[in-house]
Amino acid sequence: MATILVVDDELGIRALLSEILADEGHSVELAENAAQARAMRERMRPDLVLLDIWMPDVDGVTLLKEWGSTGQLTMPVIMMSGHGTIDTAVEATRYGAMAFLEKPITLQKLLRAVEQGLTKPSAPGAPGADAAADGAIGPAGGFAGLQPLNLGGALSSEFSFELDRPLREARDAFEKTYFEFHLAKENGSMTRVAEKTGLERTHLYRKLKQLGVDLSRNKRGGA
């Protein structure tokens, strides 16, 4: 099986991921900060890295950029965060991350991401290198292509977003899915959606038209 490096400053997260991955037959090494991660990467040459974004010394995106700029990004990297945003995920993908997982990470999402990561060819050297991408729905996509993003919370894990695109387009795709979800949940009630999303009703309507949301599909029967 594979050798996987888990980089996270939280002991509980490291222990949990280590236990799960070891049960799957993988060899797991742990690092609690960027300095340890650098040393581990040099010593063991992992097949895949699970890298936390928010760490106290050097954040995960900075470490990812460092590996890319020095030709050390020869393995798939899956970013993890409990406070992820579209902007953060796009930035991580731009610098070579193959996917983004939001904490708390479920067993199913973790194993699917790892499986897909280990079956993808790693990008040689620099971030943004061309590699195959199949755009499959799930928490992990191609190394530099379709990057389905786990949004967690009320949104289904089956939503996916192509992150290898301009930031504005990625944000619009997220916002459209966000509003469509709330419209469906509130049975098409613009008033309740406005209350839930914190937008004034006129602003909400203008926003939905701008994003191309099909309002007729979400209207209540008989309304």
C-alpha positions in Angstrom: 0.0 0.0 0.0 1.0 3.7 0.0 3.1 5.8 2.3 1.1 8.8 3.4 2.3 11.9 5.3 -0.3 13.6 7.6 0.5 17.2 8.5 -1.7 18.8 11.1 -1.0 20.7 14.3 -3.9 19.0 16.1 -3.0 15.8 17.9 -6.5 14.4 17.7 -6.7 14.9 14.0 -3.3 13.3 13.4 -4.2 10.3 15.6 -7.6 9.8 13.9 -6.3 10.0 10.4 -3.4 7.8 11.2 -5.7 5.1 12.7 -8.1 5.2 9.7 -5.3 5.1 7.1 -3.4 2.4 8.9 -6.5 0.2 9.1 -6.6 0.5 5.3 -3.1 -0.9 5.1 -1.2 2.3 4.4 2.0 3.3 6.1 1.4 6.6 7.9 3.9 9.2 9.1 2.9 12.2 11.1 4.1 15.9 11.3 2.7 18.6 13.5 4.2 21.6 11.7 5.9 22.7 8.5 9.4 22.1 9.8 8.6 18.5 10.5 6.8 18.1 7.2 9.8 19.3 5.3 12.1 16.8 7.1 9.6 14.0 6.6 9.1 14.7 2.9 12.9 14.6 2.4 13.3 11.4 4.4 10.4 9.3 3.3 9.3 10.6 -0.1 5.6 10.0 0.6 3.1 8.8 -2.1 0.5 11.3 -0.9 0.3 14.2 1.7 -2.7 15.3 3.7 -1.8 18.9 4.6 -3.6 21.2 7.0 -4.0 24.8 5.9 -4.0 26.6 9.3 -0.8 25.8 11.3 1.0 28.0 13.8 4.4 28.3 12.2 4.0 28.2 8.4 0.5 27.7 6.9 -0.2 24.8 4.5 -0.6 26.9 1.4 2.8 28.6 2.0 4.4 25.1 2.4 2.6 23.9 -0.7 4.0 26.9 -2.7 7.4 26.3 -1.3 7.4 22.6 -2.5 6.1 23.7 -5.9 8.7 26.4 -6.4 11.6 24.1 -5.4 10.5 21.2 -7.6 9.5 19.1 -4.5 5.8 18.8 -5.4 6.2 15.4 -6.9 3.4 13.8 -4.9 -0.4 14.5 -4.7 -1.3 16.9 -1.9 -4.8 17.0 -0.4 -5.5 20.2 1.7 -7.5 20.1 4.9 -9.2 22.9 6.8 -11.9 23.6 9.3 -12.4 27.1 8.1 -12.2 26.7 4.3 -13.5 29.1 1.7 -13.8 29.1 -2.0 -10.9 31.6 -2.2 -8.7 29.4 -0.1 -9.5 26.3 -2.1 -8.9 28.1 -5.4 -5.5 29.4 -4.1 -4.5 25.9 -2.9 -5.5 24.4 -6.3 -3.6 27.1 -8.2 -0.4 26.1 -6.4 -0.7 22.4 -7.0 -3.1 20.9 -4.5 -5.2 18.1 -6.0 -8.2 18.5 -3.7 -9.6 20.2 -0.6 -11.3 18.5 2.3 -13.3 20.4 4.9 -13.1 19.3 8.6 -14.7 17.4 10.2 -13.7 14.9 7.6 -15.9 11.9 7.3 -14.5 8.4 6.8 -16.1 8.1 3.4 -14.8 11.4 2.1 -11.3 10.7 3.4 -11.0 7.3 1.9 -12.4 8.4 -1.5 -10.0 11.4 -1.6 -7.0 9.2 -0.8 -8.0 6.5 -3.3 -8.5 9.0 -6.1 -5.2 10.8 -5.1 -3.2 7.6 -5.2 -4.6 6.7 -8.7 -3.8 10.1 -10.2 -0.4 10.8 -11.8 1.5 13.3 -9.6 2.4 16.6 -11.3 6.2 16.8 -12.0 7.7 19.8 -10.3 5.8 22.9 -10.7 2.2 23.8 -9.7 -0.3 24.0 -12.5 1.4 21.2 -14.5 -1.0 19.4 -16.9 -2.4 16.1 -15.7 -5.4 14.0 -16.4 -8.6 14.9 -14.7 -11.9 13.0 -14.8 -14.1 15.4 -12.9 -15.7 12.7 -10.9 -18.1 13.8 -8.1 -16.6 13.5 -4.7 -14.0 15.2 -2.5 -11.1 14.8 -4.8 -10.6 15.3 -8.5 -7.8 15.4 -11.0 -4.4 16.8 -9.9 -4.8 20.1 -11.7 -8.2 19.8 -13.4 -11.7 19.4 -12.0 -11.6 19.9 -8.2 -14.9 19.0 -6.5 -15.1 20.8 -3.3 -16.7 19.5 -0.1 -18.8 22.4 1.3 -20.0 20.5 4.3 -22.9 21.5 6.5 -26.3 21.6 4.8 -25.0 21.2 1.3 -24.8 17.7 0.0 -21.4 16.2 -0.5 -22.5 15.4 -4.1 -22.1 19.0 -5.2 -18.8 19.6 -7.0 -17.1 22.7 -8.4 -14.5 23.1 -11.1 -11.8 25.1 -9.4 -9.5 25.3 -12.3 -11.1 28.4 -13.5 -11.0 32.2 -12.8 -11.9 33.1 -9.2 -15.1 35.0 -10.2 -16.5 32.1 -12.1 -15.8 29.7 -9.3 -17.5 32.1 -6.8 -20.5 32.4 -9.1 -20.8 28.6 -9.4 -20.8 28.3 -5.6 -23.3 31.1 -5.1 -25.7 29.7 -7.7 -25.6 26.3 -5.9 -26.0 28.0 -2.5 -29.1 29.9 -3.5 -30.6 27.0 -5.4 -30.2 24.9 -2.3 -32.0 27.4 -0.1 -34.8 28.0 -2.7 -35.4 24.2 -2.8 -35.3 24.0 1.0 -37.8 26.8 1.4 -40.0 25.6 -1.4 -39.4 28.6 -3.5 -40.3 31.2 -0.9 -38.3 34.3 -1.7 -39.2 35.9 1.7 -37.8 32.9 3.7 -34.7 32.7 1.5 -34.0 36.4 2.0 -34.3 35.9 5.8 -32.0 32.8 5.7 -29.3 34.4 3.6 -29.5 37.8 5.1 -30.3 39.7 1.9 -32.9 42.2 1.2 -35.6 40.7 -1.0 -35.0 43.0 -4.0 -31.2 42.5 -3.8 -31.8 38.7 -3.6 -34.0 38.7 -6.7 -31.5 40.7 -8.6 -28.7 38.4 -7.5 -30.6 35.3 -8.6 -31.2 36.8 -12.0 -27.6 37.7 -12.3 -26.5 34.1 -11.5 -29.0 32.6 -13.9 -31.0 30.8 -11.2 -34.2 29.3 -12.7 -36.8 30.8 -10.4 -39.8 29.0 -12.0 -38.3 25.6 -11.1 -38.4 26.5 -7.4 -41.8 28.0 -7.2 -44.3 26.3 -5.0 -47.1 24.4 -6.6 -50.1 26.5 -7.0 -48.3 29.7 -6.2 
